[in-house]
Amino acid sequence: MLSTILAGICLLLLVVYLFLIWPYDYWQKRGVNGPKSLPFVGNYLSTLTQKRNIVLDIQDVYDKHKHTDNFVGIFSARTPQLLITNANMVRRILVSDFKKFHDNYFTTMIDKKSDFIFGNNPFMLTGDEWKERRAEVTPGLTMNRIKNVFPVTEKICKSMVEYIAQQSLMASKDGINANELSLRFTCEVVTDCVLGVKAEAFSKKSSLILEKTKNIFEQTPTFIIYSILHGLFPWIQKYKKVNFVPKPIEIFFVDLMQNVLSMRKAQIEEGINVDRVDFLNYMLHLQEKKNLDLKELTAHTMTFLLDGFLTTANVLSHCLLLLGRDSKRQQILREEITENLKNINDFEKIMDLPFLDACIHETLRLFPPVSFNFKMCTEPAELENSNGHKLHVEPGTAIVIPTLAIMTDETHYENPLSFVPERFLNGGLKRYKEQGLFLGFGDGPRICLGMRFALAQLKTALVEIIRNYYVHINPKTRQDNKFDPTYFMLRLDGGIWLDFEKLIK
C-alpha cells in the first residue's frame, strides 16, 4: 500500500516537472541561444526568492550573451520571451520598427475596467486607443503650460527648504529620509499643478494624499503570485487580471479626482479660477471638445498624477544621493547655479543649466525608474542575430528591453558604475540617445509623456536645495548601490539618509 502511494506521488511529481519544463526547447527549436531555465520560475528566480531585485536576473543574462548574440531566448515561468542584447536592435524595436512592436506587454496582465487608474494610463493602452490618448494628453504638457505653473513649483520649493531647516533642527542621528522628502515634494507639486489643490505634504499635520501615494507601487503578494501564474498559464489573462494599483488606493484617488473636477467646474461657473492655466484647466477644455464623461475625464487626468508622483521622486532622491557622495561635483553644480541665477529664479535659465541637466541624466542612467521594459510584438517581424540567423518573431511575443544593463555596460560607457555627469555635456546626451544607449525616459513614439514636466520639477528642486545647503551622506545610508529587492522600481536598499548643512551666504 505504502509503495503504491509513494509511486503515485513520484508519478505526480514527474508529471508536474515535465509540465513545467515542457516548453523549454521553444527557443532551441528556433535556433536561438539562451540560458538554462528553472522549473516554475524560468529565468526570474528573484520573483520568487525576493533576495535581490529582478533586474539583476536580466542583467546576468545580458552580460553573458551581449558579446555573442543580438538576442537570446528566456522564460518567465513557462512563457517564452526574447531578451534583446544589442543596443542598435533595441533602438530599431523602439523607433524604426515601432509599428511592429507597438504595445507594452504589461497590457496582457492589466484590465482597465478592474484596474481603473493604471489600466487607463497611456503606458498600458494599445493600438489606436493609445494614439488617441497620447494625442489628447500631449498638448497639456507643452513647455509653455509647464512654464505657466512654474511659480507654483517655485513656491513649493521654498516650503521644501523650510521643511529641511525644521527637520535639521531636530538633529536626528539618522538625518533626513531623502525618499520621503522627495515624495513630499513631488506629491505637493503634482497635486497643486494638476489639480489646483494643496496636498499639505510639508505641513506638520498628516497628509492623506501623501500617505496614499506611498502605497501606489508597492508589490503586493497578490501581484507577485499572479505574475508567476501568468508565466505558468498565459491563458489566465482571458479569465482573470490583476490590480496593479491596490483597490483602496484607486478608490481614494478616483474620489479625489471627481471631487476636484466638480469643485473646479463650480468655481468656473462662479467666475473663480477661470484663468488658472494648469493641467486641469486643459482637461476641462478637452472634455468640452471631446464630450468626455466624468469617468473618462478622471482617467485622462489621472495620467498626470500617476506619472508624476513616484518616478520623479525616485530620480530626485537618487540625484541627491549621488551629489552627496561627490562633494566636488556638488560644488561645480552649486557654482553653476549661483553664477547663472543670482537671487532670482528664471525658468528658462534653470532649464538651460548644462551641468544640472547632466547630473539628472546621469542619475537616470544609474537609477532608471524603469530598469527594464517589456514590449510586445504586434505584427510579424524578422530579427537577425549576430551569426546571421534570422528569427521570425510571432505577434504576441514578449520582448525584453534591458534598460539598466545597456546604460551600465562598459562597452558603451567608460567607468559605467561611476557618477560622471560630464559624459552628457557638449552634445554627449544627444550622441548617446542617437546610438540607443540612453533610455532613461524610454525612446521612440512611446517615450515618457511627462518627461519635460519631470525635468522642470527636478531642476527647480535641485536648484533650491543646492543653493541653500551642502548635502552630506548620513552613515545610515549604504555605500554601495544595492537595489531594494522587494520594490518594483529601482531604489537604494535601506533608504537614502542625508544630512543638510546650511550654506552661509
N, C-alpha and C positions, 0 to 999 in steps of 0.2 A: 504493500500500500504506500509506504513512505517513498519507495523508489519510483513509483508511478507519479506521485506528487512532484518529486524533485525533477523527474524527466519532463513533466508538464511545464514546470517553472522555467527550466532551461530552454525548452522549445519556445515558450512565450518570449523570453529574453532574446533569443536568437531572431525571432520574427521582428521584434521591436528594433533590434540592432540593424537588421537588413533594411527595414523601412527607413531608418534614419540615414543610412549611408547609400541607399539605392541611387539617388541622383548624382552622386559624387564623381561619376565619369562623364558628366554632361560636357564639361569644357574639354576634357581629354579627347572625346569623340570629335570635337570641332577643331582640334589641333591647337588649342590654347593652353599655355603653361599656367601653373598656379600652385600655391602651397597646399599642403595636406590639410584637409578639413576634419574637424572633430564632430563626432555624433552629437546631435542635439543643438549645438551652438554654431556649427560651421567654422568660420574664421573669426568669430566675435566672442571669444571666451570671456572678455571683460563684461559683456552684457549680463552674464550670469554671476560672475565672481564679485564684480564691483570693487576689485582691488586696484584697478587703475583705469584711467579714462579710456573709453572705447577708441578714441582717435589713435592711440598708440598701437592698437591691433592693426589698423590700417597702415600706420607708419612702418611697422615691421615688414609688412608685405611689400610696400613701396620700396623700402631700402634694399630689400633682397633682389628685386627684379628690375629696378629702374635702369640698370646698365645693359640689360639683355632683352627687355620686352617693352613694347609700347603700351601693352595692356595685358592683364592676367585675369584668370577666372577665379573667383572666390565664391563663398556661400554664406548666406545668412540663414542659419539652421539648414534647411533643405532647399532654399531658394537661390538659384544661381545669380550672381552679379558680376559685372565687368568693371574691374578697377583699372583706371587709366593711369599710367606711369610716365607718360610723355607730355610735357607742358604744351608743345605745339598741337598735339591732338586734343588736349583739354580746351585750348582756345578755339580749335575747329568746332568742337562739340557745342561750346557756349556761344560762339559768334557766327562763323561762316556756315555751319551746318545746323544752326539753331532750329530750323523748321523740323528737322528730323529728331531733335531731342528737346522738344518744346516744353515739356511738363516736368514738374518735380515729383519724384517717386513717392514722397510722403503723402501725396494725394490719395494713394490707394489705401491708406490707413485712417484717413480722417473724413468724417461725414459733416458737411457744412450745415446740415439740419440739426444733428445732435451736438456738434461742437461749433456753436454759432460764431464765437469770436475768431478762433483760429481757422475754421473751415471757410470763412468768408474773407480771409486775408488774401491779397493778390498772390502771395507766395504759394498758396495752396490751390488757386484756381487754375483751370486748364483751358486750352484752346481759345475759342472766340470770347468766352466769358472772361478770361484773363486779359485779353487785348482790350476789351471794352472797359474793364475796371481800371486798368492802367491808364487808359486814355482819359478816364474821368478823374483819377486821383492826381496824376502828374501836374496839371495846371495849378493845383493847390499847393504845390511845393516849389514854386519858382523862387529864384533869388530875391525878386522884388517883394514877394509876400514874406519870405523869411526875414528880410531887412525890416519890414514893417513891424514885426513882432520883436525885433532886436531890443528895444527899450524894456520889454518885459523880461527878456533873458538877462539883460544887464542888471536890472533891479534885483532879480533873484540871486545873481552872483554876489551882490552886496550882502544879501541875507546869509548866503553861504559863508562868506568871510567872517561875518559877525558870529555865526554858529561855531566856526573853527576857533575863534577867540574865546568864546564861552567854554567850549569843551576843553581847550588847552588850559584854562584856569583851574579846571577840576583836577589837573595833574595826575591823571591815571597812569600807572606804570606801563600799561599796555598801549598807550597812545590812543589815536583816533582810528576807528574802523573805516578804512577808505572805501570799502564796498558799500557800506551803509551811507556814508557821506555822499558818494556819487549817485546812489539811487535816490537819496533825498533831493538832490539837485535835479536829476532828470525827471523825477516824478512831479516836482513843482513846475519846472519849465514846460513840460509837455501838457500837463493839465491846464495850465494858465494859457499857453499859446494856442492850444487846440480848442479847449472848451470855455476859456474865459472865467474859470473858477479857481479858487485857491485850494491847494492840497494841504496847506499848513504843515508841510514837511519839515520846516525848520523852527516850528513853534515848540513850546515846552509841552503842550498838550499832545495827546496821542493823535496821529493822523491815520484815519481808517483807510484812505486811498493808498497811503504808503504801505500799510500792513498787507493789504490785498495784493498790491503789486509784487511784493517779495515772493509770493507763492505762485505766480503765474507759470513759471517754467520749472518748478520742482518736479523731479521724476518720481511719480507715484509708483508703488509696487504694481498697481493695475496696468500702468502703461508698459512697464518692463516685461511683465508676463505676456501682455498682448503682443509686444514686439517679437518675443520668442515664438509665440503661437503663430503669428503672421508668417514667420520664416518657415515654420514646420508645415503649416497648412495655408498656403496663399489664398485658397478659395474662401477662407473665413471672412475675407473682406466683403463678400457678397451678402453675408448674413449679419455681421457684427463689426462695427468700427468703434474706435476708442476716442474718448475725450482727452485731447492733449492738455487743454485748459480745464482744471477741476471745475465741476458744475457750480459750486458755491461762488467761486471767483467770477465765473461767467455771469451769473445772475446779478452779482453786485455791479459789475461794470455796465451791463446792459441797462439795468435800472438807473444807474448814474447818468449814462448817456441820454436816455429818454427823458429824464427829469431836466437835464441841462438843455436839451433841444426844445422842450416845451417852455422852459423859462426864457430862453433866448427869443423864441417866437413872440412870446408875450411882451418882452422888452421892446422888440422892434415895432410891434403894433402900438406901443405907448410912446414911441419915438426915442427910446433909450437904446444905446449900443448900435444904432443904425450904421454908423461909420466905422465901427471896430473892424479893421481889416485883418482878421485872423483866419485860421483854417475852418472853424465852424461857420463863419460868415460865408466862406466859399462853398461849403457843403450845403448850406441853405439855398444858395443861388442854384446849385446843381440840382437840388430837389425840385425846384420850380421848373428847371429846364427839362429834366428827365422824368418828371412826375413820379418821383420815388415815394413809396410809403414809409412810415416811420421805421419799420423793421429794416428796410433796405438802407435808409439813411443812417441808421445806427451801425449797420455792418460796414458801410463806407467809412464812417468817422472813426470806428474802432481801429481801422488800419493805421491811422496817425498815432493812436495811443500805443497799440501793441508793438509797433516798430520803433517807438521812441523811448520806451522805459528802460528795459534791462540791457539791451545791446549797447546803447550809448554809455550807460553807467559802467558797464563792463570795461569798455575801452578807456574811460576816464580814470578809473581806479588803477588800471594796469599802467597807464601812462605816468601817473603819479608814482607808482612803484618804481618804474624804470628810471625816472628822473631822480627819485630819492636815492637810488643806488649809484647814480652818476652825478656827483656834485659839479664836475667840470662842465658837462653838457647842460646841466640845470642852469648854471651861471651864464652860459652862452645864450640860452633862451631868455633868461632874465634881462640881459643886456639888449637883446633884440627888441624885447617888449618896451623897455624904458626909453630906448633911443628913438623908437618909431611912434610911440603912443603918448609919451609925456604923461600928463594928468587927465587927458581927455580920451575917452574911448571912441573910436571911429570904426564903424562896421567894415568898410572897405579895406582899411588898413589892417584890421585884425585878420580878415580873410586872406590877405596877401602876405602875411609874415612867412617867409620861406622855411625858416628853421622850425617854427611852431608846426607848420604843415608836415614837415619831415618827421618830427617827433611823433605825431599822431599816426602817420602811415607806418612808421617803424614799429609802433605798438601794435597796430593791426596785423603786421607781418608776424610778430612773435606770439600774440594772443588774439587771433581772429575769433570773434564771437561764434561764427560758423566755421568750425575747423574742418569739416568735410561736408560734401553735398551729394545728394542722390538725385540724379536726373533720370528721366525715363525715355527710352526710345519710342517715338511716336509714329515714325514711318520707317519702312525697311531701309537699312543703311549698310554701308560697307566700310570696314576699317582695316587698314593694312598694318601688320605687325612688323617689327624690326627685321625679321628674317624674310620678309616679302610675302608671308602668308596672309591671305585676305579672308576676313571673317564677315559673314553675313549676319548682321545683328537684327534680330526679330523685334517687332513692336512689342512693348510691354517689358523689355529687358531693363533691369536697373543698372544704371551707370554711376559708378562711384568716382567723385571728383575729390582727390586728396589735397584739399586746400592748404592745410598746415604743412604737410610733407613737402609740397612744392616750394612753399615760401621759406622753408628752413633747410633746403637742400644745398649742400656745399658746392654742388655742381653749378648752381645758379647764383649763389650769394657767398661772398667771402666772409669768413667768420659768422656763419649763419645764425648761431645762437647768441651772438653778442648784440647789444643795443648800439647800433651805429646809424643814427638818423642821417648823417652826411651822404649816405648812399642814395638818398632820394632827392638831393639837391641838384641844381643845374641840369634839369631835364631828366634826372635819373628815374623819377617815378614814371614818366611817360615811356621811357625805354623799357622798363620792367613790365609795364602794362601791355605794351605792344608785343612783347615776347610771350605773353600769357603767364608771367611769373609773379605778378601781384594780383591777388584775388581777395583782398581784404573786404571789398564790397561786392564780390562776385564779378561777372563780366557779361557782356552781350546785352541783348534786349531785356533780360531779367535781372540786370544789375539792381542793387538795392534802391528802392524808390526814395527812401528817406535820407540818402547819402548826404545831400547838401545841408539839410536841416541838422543832421547829426554832427557834421563838421562845424557848423556855426555854433552849436551848443558847446562842443568840446573846446573849440578855440577860445570862446568867451570865458568859459570856466577856468581854463588853464591860465589865461592872461591874468585874471583877477587873483588867482591863488599865487602864482609865481611872482607877481609884482608886490605881493604883500607878505609872503612867507618863504623861508628856507624850508624845504621838505626833507626830512630825515627818515630813515627806516628804523622803526621800533624793533628791539630784539625779539619781539614775539613773532615777527614775520620771518618765514623761512628764507634761506639764502639762495636755494636753487629754484628752478621753475617747474616743480612738480605740479601737475594739474589735479584738481579735485576729481576723484574717481567716480563720484556719485552725481555730478552735475551735468546737465545736457550741454551747456556751453562750456567754453574753456575759462577757468578761473584758477587762481593760485590756491593750492591746497592749504588749508589752515587760515585763510584770510590774509588781507593786506592791512597791516597796522602801521600807522605813520605818526611821527612827531612833527609838529609845525612850530618853527621858531620865527617870531615876529620880526619882520625886516625893518630896521631902523632907517628912516628916510631923512 
